Each structure stands twice: as C-alpha cells, then as structure tokens.
Amino acid sequence: MPPSSLLLALAVCSCLLTSPLAHGRETITWLLRDLAPLTIASGPARNLGAVDLALPLLRAALPEYDHNVLRVNRARASQMLGEPGLNCDPALLWTAQRARSILYSVPSMNVLSNVLIMQRGDLPLIAEFMQDGKVDLGALLSSRTLALGIIAERSYGPVVDRILADTDSYQLLAHHGNDAMGSLLRMERLGRIKALLGYWHEARYQARQEGLDPEQLVQVPIEGSARSQFIHVGCSDSPASRRVLTALNSVLLELRNGQLADFYAQWLAPAERPAYLRETAALFDAQRKEAMSSQR
C-alpha cells in the first residue's frame, strides 16, 4: 500500500475508534443560564450556585455518558430543548406548554418564587395595589401605571404567567440577552422601568455585579403566587432523554431532601434555613405521596 494510502487508512481507523458510535457513548449537553442562586456564571460565587454544585452529582450518576456544559440565555435554552438531541436544563420550571415538547424529571429542588423587584424609592407607585404585604400584579398591570421588565421566555410560575399572558405587550419589556437581569436592573436604576420580575437572590447578586447597591432594592411578593416552587431537570424529547431521566429520577429522589436542599439553603439567611428545610421536606413528602396515589 502506498504511504499516502496507509496514512489515510490509519486516519480513518483513528476517527472510527474515537467517534461516539465506536464506543457507544452519547453526550449530554447541559444548558446553564446565569440564574443566581441556582447557576452562577461570573463573580466571586462563580460555579457555586445550588444547581452548579448539584450538577457533578447528576453527572456522576450517568457515568456511561459524556458531558458538555453550555451556558446560554433562556431563549436559546428553550430553542435547544425543542431540537433533536440530548440537551438538558437542570433548573427548569414545569409548564403545560413546555411539557408538550420537553421531558421532565421528578422535582429536584424547592426554590423561592419570583417576586416583584423595585427601587425602594418607587414603592409608593404601587401602594394602592398592595394588601397584606403583597401586590395584586394583575390589577397593577391593568391600571397601566408602569411598564414591567421581564426575561424573555422565562416562566414565573402559573399565576404570574397567566397574568403576563393577559397583559398588553407594550407594558412588558422582555429582555432576550445573556445579561438579562443585569440589564433590567440597570434600566430600573436609570428610571427607564419602575419594576421587574425575578428571583430575589438573583437580583441582589446581579446588582452587586453591576456595581449597584442591593440595599436600594426591595422585594414584593405577588398575591396568589406560591411562596416556593419546584424545579426539575428538563430534556429534549427523545428516547435517549427518557433513558437519562429514568436513571436520574432515582438519584434525585434520594438526594433532594438532603444535599440538594442544603445547596439551596446555604443562600438563605441563617435564621431562614431551618424553616426552609422543614418546608422542603414536607413538600417533597406530599409530592411523593401524591405520585404514589396517582399510580394506584
């Protein structure tokens, strides 16, 4: 065989030996967003979010797969979860619309819900829509008193999502970029918007990253919205994803009341942690009993 032909044959053999098909391994692409305190892409707590710390445990439960981590914004993550392949988001809220094209694990973490976030000096703007420390978001938006900053394609929970769906689009400033929360906070600080929706710890962390004073921010719970909500691992709809989620479910059921809850609790004030852990254990126990009942 001529030398050039021999080299070509060796190169082809080498490619075959190192290809995924040759050794039967598939790659899971984990889609992470900058979503403190769950996933953190920059700053002093980079990779120390609750889901950041959980991800190595999930990967260890799937040793037969290769793993790739990709940081994307919410809109890009949604797009990739709708594409063929083995793409998974480890911090996804369940919605009926998403469930049409995304496969979900059992609940993995209990996280505090999104709230209305404002500059302290702007609170009088919503005074007439407040009752018992909570804002009637539907009435506030119906009054057309202010524009509201949101992150494009994020779910804010069933109650808030329904309110936003019924709101005129010109009242909602939807940010699509990678630094969506930071940009919205800057716009709020400059007075371009008076309120935004987000996780409280996310807003405070991003405010520090932007050089803003987090003590000037206030959180306002939303009337009718649950205090906390479950996140899941969500994967693109494919047979490979079903196998991955089947393997992960048993691991999540074992870890979610212990290590996973602790990963999130560390972001709370020390005085808040015992109540959060008790609440989380009770919610997961109730969810487990409901799941068992539905299988009978």
N, C-alpha and C positions, 0 to 999 in steps of 0.2 A: 504494500500500500504506500503511495507517495506520502512524504512527510506532511504535506498540507492536508491531505485527506485524513491522515492519522490524527492530526491536531483537531480537525473538525469533529471527528468521531468522539475523541476524548471530551471535547467541549460539550457535545450533545449528551453524552453519558453523565457528565457532571451536572448539567442542568436538570436532567431527569431525577438524579439522586437527591438533589436539594429542593426539588419542587414539592409543594404541599401534597400533590397527588401521589408522589413517590412514597412518602412516609405516612400518608393518610391523615395528616394533621390539617385542621381548619383554623382560621384566625378569627377571633372575636375582636371587633373594633369597639372599644368603649368610648362613648361620646360624653365628654365632660364639658360643662359650662362653668363660667365664673359665677358661682352661686353660694357665697358665704351664708351660713357656716357649714354648708354641705361640701362644696368643692371650691377650692381657692387657687387661682392661677398665679397670683403675684402678691408681693408684700411679705411682711415678716411671718405670716402664717401659711405661706405657700405650701400646698400639698398636705396641710394639716387639718383640713375640713373633715367633718364626720364621715362623709362618703369617701373622701380621699383615703382615710385610714381603713375604711371597710373594704375598699377595692382589693388590696392584697389578699384578704381572706377569701374573697369571691374567686379570685384568680387561682389561689391555692386549691380550691375545691374543684377546679377544672384543669387538672394537670395535662390532660390529653389534647388541650388546645394551645395554640399560640395566641398571644395577646398584644393588641396595639391600642394605645391611648391617643385619642384625637380630641383636641379642645376646639369646640365650635360654639357658635351662638345658638339661641333657642330655635330660630327659624331654620338654620342649616341642620340642626339635630332632627327636627321634625321631618325635613325632607329625606334625610338618610334613613330614618326609621321606616319610611314608606317605600324604600327601594329594596330590591332583592339583595340578599347577602346576609351576613351575620353581624349586624350592628345593634349595640345595646346601650341604653341610657340607664345608669344605676340610680338615678334620682328623679323618677318620673311620677307625677300625679296621674291617677286614673281618671279618664273622662270617657263618656259613652262614645263620643266621636272618635277619639284616638283608638279605642278598643276595636273599632271596625277594621283597622289595619295594623295594629300593634299587639303583640302578645305580652302578657304581664305575669310577673312572679306573684307570689303571695306578698302581702305588705311586709316591708323590711324595716322601716323606721317610722316613728311618730314624730312629726315636726310641727312647730308652732306655725299657725296660719299667717298668710299675708295680711297686712294692715294698711290703713291709710297713713302716709308719712308726710308731714308738713313742717315748715319752719315755725318755730314757736310763736313768732310774732303774727303769723297768719291765722292762728286758731280762731279768732273772732269771726272770720269769714264763714265758718260752718256752725256757729253757736246755735242757730235756730234749728239745725238738723241733728243736734245731739240730745241723747236721752240716756241716763244711767251710764254715762261714760262711753257710749258707743254712737257711731254716726249712722244715720239712715242714708246709705250711699245712693239708693235708688231715688229718693226724694231730692238729695243734693244734686245729682246729675240732671234730674228732670227740671230743676229750677234754673239750669243753665247759668249757675253762679260762677263756675270756674271750669277750666279745662283740666283734664286729668292725664298725667303721664303713666303709660303702661309699657310693658315689654312685649313686643310682637310675638304672638303665638304661645305665650305663657298661659297656663291655666292658673287661676287664682282661687280655685275651689268652686263647687257647683253654684253656691248662692251668688258669689260675685260674678262668675262667668255669665249667669243669666241676666244680671243687671247690665253688664257691659254689652251683651248682645242686643239689648233693647235701647241702647244709648246712641244718639246721633253720632256718626263717626267724626264730625268736626270737633266734638268735645273731647275726643280721645287722641292724645299724641302718642302713637305707637312707635317705639324705637326698635330698630332691627339690628343694630350694630353689636359688635363683640363687647363693647364697654357700655352697654345699655344703661345699667344702673348708675354708673358714674356720670354719664352724660345727663341723665334725668336729674340727678342731684345738683349738677352744675346749673342746669336750666332753672331749677327751683330756687337756687340761691340767687340767681340773677333776676328772678321775678317773672320769667317767661311762662312758667307754670306755677300754680299755687299748691298742688298736691300730686302725689304719685302713689302707686301701689307697689308693695314689695314686702319682703321679709325684714323684720326689724333689725336683726343682727346683720343681715346683708347690707342694709342701708348704712348702719353705723360703721361697719368695716370699710365699705367703699368710700364713705365720707372722709375717713382718715387717709385713705389712699389718694384722694383728690385734694388733700390739704384743707378740707372743710372741718368746721367744729361740730362733731356729732352731738354735743350738748345743746346745740341750737335746733336739733330735730326733735319732734315728738311723734309718738305712735298713737293712732286712734283705732281701736277695734271696730269692726264693721258689724252692724246689727244683723243677726240671723246667721252669721258665719261661725262655724265651729272654732273653738279655741285652737285645735290642732287638727292635723290631717295626716294620712298615711302616704308615704312614697313607696315606690316599687322599682324593681328592675323591669324595664320595658325593652323588648327586642323586636326587630323586623320580623314580619310574619313569614316563617319558613319552617320546614321540618327540622333544620339544624337548630333553629332557635328554640323549638319545642324541646329538643333534647337538652339543650343548655339550661333552660328554665326548670325542667324536671329535676336535673341534678342540683340546681341552686336552691330549689324550694326547701328541701330537707335541711340544708345548711342554714338558710335564713330562719327557719322555724327554731333552730337550735340556738342561734346567736342573737336574735333580735331583742330578747329581754335582758341580755347580759351585755356583751361587748358593744354591740351596735347602739344600744340605748346609752351606754356610758360615753361613747364617742360624741354623741349629740349633747348629752348633759353637761359635758365639760365647757360648753359655750354659754351656759346659763350662769347667772349669779349663784354663788354657793348656797344661798338661802332658798333658791328656787329648785335646786336639783332633786331633793328628796320627793317633793310633790310631783315633779315631772316623772320621775322613775316609777312612783306608785301609779300615777295616771296611765303611763305607758303600759305597765304590766296588766292593769285592769282592761284597757282597751284591746290589747292583743289576746287576752284570755277570752273576752267577749267575742272577738272576731273568730277565734279558733272554734268556740262552741257553736257559733252561727254556721261556720263552714261545715262542721261535723253534722249538724242538724240538716243542712241542705242536701247532704249526701245520702241521707237515710231514705 
